[in-house]
């Protein structure tokens, strides 16, 4: 079964780390054969914005951020893994392991990593 993820990446400056995290996540999801759509909230504003349909069809939401996200309430009732940008870039497998664990848990399940 193909897994569907949506993600948001955002860093304090909204430049390098936002896009580095998005690129790394995209590659990791390709390796897992998971479909992913990644919204970035950076210096250029919100790019590749997630729609309500994207969020509703996702198995898991992954929030990789060091700032308060614009529109975070969209994910309140989703299976959600949250991580800081630095933790994700340092230990992406720890984050991906949390994503694997959250599949099949009830909606409203949230895992918050460092």
mmCIF file of the C-alpha atoms, coordinates in Angstrom:
data_MODEL
# 
_entry.id   MODEL 
# 
loop_
_atom_site.group_PDB 
_atom_site.id 
_atom_site.type_symbol 
_atom_site.label_atom_id 
_atom_site.label_alt_id 
_atom_site.label_comp_id 
_atom_site.label_asym_id 
_atom_site.label_entity_id 
_atom_site.label_seq_id 
_atom_site.pdbx_PDB_ins_code 
_atom_site.Cartn_x 
_atom_site.Cartn_y 
_atom_site.Cartn_z 
_atom_site.occupancy 
_atom_site.B_iso_or_equiv 
_atom_site.pdbx_formal_charge 
_atom_site.auth_seq_id 
_atom_site.auth_comp_id 
_atom_site.auth_asym_id 
_atom_site.auth_atom_id 
_atom_site.pdbx_PDB_model_num 
ATOM 1   C CA . UNK A 1 1   ? 0.000  0.000  0.000  1.00 0.00 ? 1   UNK A CA 1 
ATOM 2   C CA . UNK A 1 2   ? 1.328  3.420  -0.946 1.00 0.00 ? 2   UNK A CA 1 
ATOM 3   C CA . UNK A 1 3   ? 1.581  5.870  1.925  1.00 0.00 ? 3   UNK A CA 1 
ATOM 4   C CA . UNK A 1 4   ? 0.678  9.516  1.417  1.00 0.00 ? 4   UNK A CA 1 
ATOM 5   C CA . UNK A 1 5   ? 2.444  12.183 3.445  1.00 0.00 ? 5   UNK A CA 1 
ATOM 6   C CA . UNK A 1 6   ? 2.168  15.928 3.521  1.00 0.00 ? 6   UNK A CA 1 
ATOM 7   C CA . UNK A 1 7   ? 4.803  18.096 5.121  1.00 0.00 ? 7   UNK A CA 1 
ATOM 8   C CA . UNK A 1 8   ? 5.655  21.688 5.932  1.00 0.00 ? 8   UNK A CA 1 
ATOM 9   C CA . UNK A 1 9   ? 9.223  22.920 6.294  1.00 0.00 ? 9   UNK A CA 1 
ATOM 10  C CA . UNK A 1 10  ? 10.074 26.324 7.757  1.00 0.00 ? 10  UNK A CA 1 
ATOM 11  C CA . UNK A 1 11  ? 13.167 27.809 9.398  1.00 0.00 ? 11  UNK A CA 1 
ATOM 12  C CA . UNK A 1 12  ? 13.860 31.065 11.187 1.00 0.00 ? 12  UNK A CA 1 
ATOM 13  C CA . UNK A 1 13  ? 15.501 32.828 8.242  1.00 0.00 ? 13  UNK A CA 1 
ATOM 14  C CA . UNK A 1 14  ? 13.282 31.117 5.684  1.00 0.00 ? 14  UNK A CA 1 
ATOM 15  C CA . UNK A 1 15  ? 16.116 30.415 3.312  1.00 0.00 ? 15  UNK A CA 1 
ATOM 16  C CA . UNK A 1 16  ? 18.591 27.531 3.210  1.00 0.00 ? 16  UNK A CA 1 
ATOM 17  C CA . UNK A 1 17  ? 17.355 25.133 5.897  1.00 0.00 ? 17  UNK A CA 1 
ATOM 18  C CA . UNK A 1 18  ? 13.719 25.320 4.783  1.00 0.00 ? 18  UNK A CA 1 
ATOM 19  C CA . UNK A 1 19  ? 14.642 24.094 1.310  1.00 0.00 ? 19  UNK A CA 1 
ATOM 20  C CA . UNK A 1 20  ? 17.402 21.704 2.459  1.00 0.00 ? 20  UNK A CA 1 
ATOM 21  C CA . UNK A 1 21  ? 14.885 19.933 4.706  1.00 0.00 ? 21  UNK A CA 1 
ATOM 22  C CA . UNK A 1 22  ? 12.310 19.765 1.910  1.00 0.00 ? 22  UNK A CA 1 
ATOM 23  C CA . UNK A 1 23  ? 14.853 18.296 -0.493 1.00 0.00 ? 23  UNK A CA 1 
ATOM 24  C CA . UNK A 1 24  ? 16.099 15.731 2.047  1.00 0.00 ? 24  UNK A CA 1 
ATOM 25  C CA . UNK A 1 25  ? 12.538 14.707 2.936  1.00 0.00 ? 25  UNK A CA 1 
ATOM 26  C CA . UNK A 1 26  ? 11.625 14.296 -0.725 1.00 0.00 ? 26  UNK A CA 1 
ATOM 27  C CA . UNK A 1 27  ? 14.588 11.945 -1.269 1.00 0.00 ? 27  UNK A CA 1 
ATOM 28  C CA . UNK A 1 28  ? 13.811 9.917  1.864  1.00 0.00 ? 28  UNK A CA 1 
ATOM 29  C CA . UNK A 1 29  ? 10.179 9.499  0.811  1.00 0.00 ? 29  UNK A CA 1 
ATOM 30  C CA . UNK A 1 30  ? 11.284 8.355  -2.652 1.00 0.00 ? 30  UNK A CA 1 
ATOM 31  C CA . UNK A 1 31  ? 13.451 5.679  -0.990 1.00 0.00 ? 31  UNK A CA 1 
ATOM 32  C CA . UNK A 1 32  ? 10.468 4.552  1.108  1.00 0.00 ? 32  UNK A CA 1 
ATOM 33  C CA . UNK A 1 33  ? 8.194  4.691  -1.960 1.00 0.00 ? 33  UNK A CA 1 
ATOM 34  C CA . UNK A 1 34  ? 5.905  7.109  -0.130 1.00 0.00 ? 34  UNK A CA 1 
ATOM 35  C CA . UNK A 1 35  ? 4.108  9.905  -1.968 1.00 0.00 ? 35  UNK A CA 1 
ATOM 36  C CA . UNK A 1 36  ? 4.786  13.308 -0.411 1.00 0.00 ? 36  UNK A CA 1 
ATOM 37  C CA . UNK A 1 37  ? 3.729  16.893 -1.021 1.00 0.00 ? 37  UNK A CA 1 
ATOM 38  C CA . UNK A 1 38  ? 5.853  19.480 0.763  1.00 0.00 ? 38  UNK A CA 1 
ATOM 39  C CA . UNK A 1 39  ? 4.788  23.036 1.535  1.00 0.00 ? 39  UNK A CA 1 
ATOM 40  C CA . UNK A 1 40  ? 7.628  25.437 2.272  1.00 0.00 ? 40  UNK A CA 1 
ATOM 41  C CA . UNK A 1 41  ? 7.187  28.554 4.364  1.00 0.00 ? 41  UNK A CA 1 
ATOM 42  C CA . UNK A 1 42  ? 10.264 30.596 3.601  1.00 0.00 ? 42  UNK A CA 1 
ATOM 43  C CA . UNK A 1 43  ? 11.540 34.001 2.617  1.00 0.00 ? 43  UNK A CA 1 
ATOM 44  C CA . UNK A 1 44  ? 9.413  33.810 -0.537 1.00 0.00 ? 44  UNK A CA 1 
ATOM 45  C CA . UNK A 1 45  ? 6.259  33.162 1.476  1.00 0.00 ? 45  UNK A CA 1 
ATOM 46  C CA . UNK A 1 46  ? 4.231  29.953 1.280  1.00 0.00 ? 46  UNK A CA 1 
ATOM 47  C CA . UNK A 1 47  ? 5.125  27.812 -1.722 1.00 0.00 ? 47  UNK A CA 1 
ATOM 48  C CA . UNK A 1 48  ? 3.432  24.608 -2.884 1.00 0.00 ? 48  UNK A CA 1 
ATOM 49  C CA . UNK A 1 49  ? 0.616  25.272 -0.397 1.00 0.00 ? 49  UNK A CA 1 
ATOM 50  C CA . UNK A 1 50  ? -1.178 22.191 0.888  1.00 0.00 ? 50  UNK A CA 1 
ATOM 51  C CA . UNK A 1 51  ? -4.881 22.069 0.082  1.00 0.00 ? 51  UNK A CA 1 
ATOM 52  C CA . UNK A 1 52  ? -7.542 20.750 2.427  1.00 0.00 ? 52  UNK A CA 1 
ATOM 53  C CA . UNK A 1 53  ? -7.835 17.720 0.118  1.00 0.00 ? 53  UNK A CA 1 
ATOM 54  C CA . UNK A 1 54  ? -4.068 17.086 0.348  1.00 0.00 ? 54  UNK A CA 1 
ATOM 55  C CA . UNK A 1 55  ? -4.283 17.122 4.139  1.00 0.00 ? 55  UNK A CA 1 
ATOM 56  C CA . UNK A 1 56  ? -7.424 14.974 4.322  1.00 0.00 ? 56  UNK A CA 1 
ATOM 57  C CA . UNK A 1 57  ? -5.919 12.289 2.059  1.00 0.00 ? 57  UNK A CA 1 
ATOM 58  C CA . UNK A 1 58  ? -2.604 12.162 3.910  1.00 0.00 ? 58  UNK A CA 1 
ATOM 59  C CA . UNK A 1 59  ? -1.768 9.221  6.151  1.00 0.00 ? 59  UNK A CA 1 
ATOM 60  C CA . UNK A 1 60  ? 0.642  11.394 8.152  1.00 0.00 ? 60  UNK A CA 1 
ATOM 61  C CA . UNK A 1 61  ? 1.539  15.075 8.433  1.00 0.00 ? 61  UNK A CA 1 
ATOM 62  C CA . UNK A 1 62  ? 5.194  15.914 9.039  1.00 0.00 ? 62  UNK A CA 1 
ATOM 63  C CA . UNK A 1 63  ? 5.987  19.374 10.394 1.00 0.00 ? 63  UNK A CA 1 
ATOM 64  C CA . UNK A 1 64  ? 9.696  20.223 10.195 1.00 0.00 ? 64  UNK A CA 1 
ATOM 65  C CA . UNK A 1 65  ? 9.952  23.702 11.609 1.00 0.00 ? 65  UNK A CA 1 
ATOM 66  C CA . UNK A 1 66  ? 11.778 26.047 13.934 1.00 0.00 ? 66  UNK A CA 1 
ATOM 67  C CA . UNK A 1 67  ? 9.082  28.732 13.817 1.00 0.00 ? 67  UNK A CA 1 
ATOM 68  C CA . UNK A 1 68  ? 5.350  28.948 14.406 1.00 0.00 ? 68  UNK A CA 1 
ATOM 69  C CA . UNK A 1 69  ? 3.724  27.838 11.187 1.00 0.00 ? 69  UNK A CA 1 
ATOM 70  C CA . UNK A 1 70  ? 1.202  29.865 9.292  1.00 0.00 ? 70  UNK A CA 1 
ATOM 71  C CA . UNK A 1 71  ? -1.999 27.812 9.205  1.00 0.00 ? 71  UNK A CA 1 
ATOM 72  C CA . UNK A 1 72  ? -0.897 25.220 11.790 1.00 0.00 ? 72  UNK A CA 1 
ATOM 73  C CA . UNK A 1 73  ? -4.524 24.703 12.857 1.00 0.00 ? 73  UNK A CA 1 
ATOM 74  C CA . UNK A 1 74  ? -5.047 22.803 9.569  1.00 0.00 ? 74  UNK A CA 1 
ATOM 75  C CA . UNK A 1 75  ? -3.230 19.837 11.121 1.00 0.00 ? 75  UNK A CA 1 
ATOM 76  C CA . UNK A 1 76  ? -4.947 19.717 14.541 1.00 0.00 ? 76  UNK A CA 1 
ATOM 77  C CA . UNK A 1 77  ? -6.862 16.491 13.881 1.00 0.00 ? 77  UNK A CA 1 
ATOM 78  C CA . UNK A 1 78  ? -4.213 14.660 11.848 1.00 0.00 ? 78  UNK A CA 1 
ATOM 79  C CA . UNK A 1 79  ? -1.604 12.036 12.644 1.00 0.00 ? 79  UNK A CA 1 
ATOM 80  C CA . UNK A 1 80  ? 1.331  14.355 13.014 1.00 0.00 ? 80  UNK A CA 1 
ATOM 81  C CA . UNK A 1 81  ? 5.087  14.147 13.589 1.00 0.00 ? 81  UNK A CA 1 
ATOM 82  C CA . UNK A 1 82  ? 6.832  17.381 14.552 1.00 0.00 ? 82  UNK A CA 1 
ATOM 83  C CA . UNK A 1 83  ? 10.562 17.975 14.457 1.00 0.00 ? 83  UNK A CA 1 
ATOM 84  C CA . UNK A 1 84  ? 12.907 20.922 14.481 1.00 0.00 ? 84  UNK A CA 1 
ATOM 85  C CA . UNK A 1 85  ? 14.780 21.578 11.242 1.00 0.00 ? 85  UNK A CA 1 
ATOM 86  C CA . UNK A 1 86  ? 18.149 20.944 12.898 1.00 0.00 ? 86  UNK A CA 1 
ATOM 87  C CA . UNK A 1 87  ? 17.061 17.626 14.437 1.00 0.00 ? 87  UNK A CA 1 
ATOM 88  C CA . UNK A 1 88  ? 15.714 16.483 11.072 1.00 0.00 ? 88  UNK A CA 1 
ATOM 89  C CA . UNK A 1 89  ? 18.839 17.480 9.165  1.00 0.00 ? 89  UNK A CA 1 
ATOM 90  C CA . UNK A 1 90  ? 21.103 15.845 11.806 1.00 0.00 ? 90  UNK A CA 1 
ATOM 91  C CA . UNK A 1 91  ? 19.108 12.642 12.282 1.00 0.00 ? 91  UNK A CA 1 
ATOM 92  C CA . UNK A 1 92  ? 16.583 12.185 9.478  1.00 0.00 ? 92  UNK A CA 1 
ATOM 93  C CA . UNK A 1 93  ? 16.198 8.460  10.210 1.00 0.00 ? 93  UNK A CA 1 
ATOM 94  C CA . UNK A 1 94  ? 14.953 9.234  13.731 1.00 0.00 ? 94  UNK A CA 1 
ATOM 95  C CA . UNK A 1 95  ? 12.200 11.359 12.217 1.00 0.00 ? 95  UNK A CA 1 
ATOM 96  C CA . UNK A 1 96  ? 11.384 8.779  9.535  1.00 0.00 ? 96  UNK A CA 1 
ATOM 97  C CA . UNK A 1 97  ? 11.202 6.087  12.227 1.00 0.00 ? 97  UNK A CA 1 
ATOM 98  C CA . UNK A 1 98  ? 8.604  8.186  14.085 1.00 0.00 ? 98  UNK A CA 1 
ATOM 99  C CA . UNK A 1 99  ? 6.629  8.504  10.843 1.00 0.00 ? 99  UNK A CA 1 
ATOM 100 C CA . UNK A 1 100 ? 6.668  4.702  10.431 1.00 0.00 ? 100 UNK A CA 1 
ATOM 101 C CA . UNK A 1 101 ? 5.457  4.264  14.031 1.00 0.00 ? 101 UNK A CA 1 
ATOM 102 C CA . UNK A 1 102 ? 2.541  6.664  13.657 1.00 0.00 ? 102 UNK A CA 1 
ATOM 103 C CA . UNK A 1 103 ? 0.989  4.906  10.627 1.00 0.00 ? 103 UNK A CA 1 
ATOM 104 C CA . UNK A 1 104 ? -2.122 3.086  11.806 1.00 0.00 ? 104 UNK A CA 1 
ATOM 105 C CA . UNK A 1 105 ? -2.512 5.075  15.024 1.00 0.00 ? 105 UNK A CA 1 
ATOM 106 C CA . UNK A 1 106 ? -5.714 7.039  15.614 1.00 0.00 ? 106 UNK A CA 1 
ATOM 107 C CA . UNK A 1 107 ? -6.145 10.469 14.055 1.00 0.00 ? 107 UNK A CA 1 
ATOM 108 C CA . UNK A 1 108 ? -5.151 13.200 16.536 1.00 0.00 ? 108 UNK A CA 1 
ATOM 109 C CA . UNK A 1 109 ? -1.955 11.284 17.388 1.00 0.00 ? 109 UNK A CA 1 
ATOM 110 C CA . UNK A 1 110 ? 0.998  13.659 17.670 1.00 0.00 ? 110 UNK A CA 1 
ATOM 111 C CA . UNK A 1 111 ? 4.666  12.792 18.132 1.00 0.00 ? 111 UNK A CA 1 
ATOM 112 C CA . UNK A 1 112 ? 6.935  15.699 19.007 1.00 0.00 ? 112 UNK A CA 1 
ATOM 113 C CA . UNK A 1 113 ? 10.661 15.180 18.549 1.00 0.00 ? 113 UNK A CA 1 
ATOM 114 C CA . UNK A 1 114 ? 13.576 17.488 19.421 1.00 0.00 ? 114 UNK A CA 1 
# 
